[in-house]
Amino acid sequence: MTLSSAFALAALSSAAAYAGEVKVGATPIEIDGSGKITAQGKSAVVDTLDEVPGEDRWIAYIHAKLENPAPGPLYIEFFQNLDGNKSSVWRHDENDFAGDKWFYGEIELDGRKGFNKNRTYDIKVTQVNAKGKELTLATGKIKLIKSGKKPEAPKEDETKEDEAAAEQDAHDSLGGGDGNDGAGDGSSTPSPDSASEGPPPVEKKKGCSVDADGNAWNGAMVLLALGAGFILRRRR
């Protein structure tokens, strides 16, 4: 075998090794315009998938190179092997599959659908041909775990914004609304204390009397009495 033939055989072998393979990403997998995984996207591919923190579910980003796909429904099925018996756990249906050579999508693996931690699941991508025969287009595996990660705490900026909003709501409720009760048009509503108070007292000045019911009336009576006494003396 010549050196060129050896290189050609190796290339064909590597291509065949990846054909029909399912890869799973823990985060979104970057792909190019043709659907292939980019060099950066390969860093997202994992063999073990951790749970969504604090929840009984896993988010899987599925990428598969399909062998001889055709337009029509595409099925992504998960199997488990317990005590030597292989059984189907759950199947995801892509009813509007266009027949592309590559498949990429986000799939949720929920504990209520039968998925559990510390188990490895076989993945099989299939289609059914016109004769009713099931065709396997790609296969893969993924192990689900629960590392016990806690949900992320809210960011400090978001917490401050929530506190500021709550403080503003409390201020508005104490102020009697949103400020559209007449205070903004130049008018003002007297407070209960100011409404119960009378007009300010009049300041008395020296040399004059402003109390018509008091000192002014008494002074007039004195003058009348003096005048009457003077007339009586003249008559005598």
Secondary structure, DSSP 4 states (H G I P E B T S, - for coil): --HHHHHHHHHHHHHHHHTTBEEEESSPPPB-TTSPBPTTGGGGEESEEEPPTTSSEEEEEEEEEPSS--SS-EEEEEEEEETTEEEEEEEEEETT----SEEEEEEEEEGGGT--TTEEEEEEEEEE-TTS-EEEEEEEEEEEE---PPPPPPPHHHHHHHHHHHHHHHHHHHTTSSS-SSGGGT--PPPHHHHHS-PPPPPP-TT----TTTHHHHHHHHHHHHHHHHHHHHH-
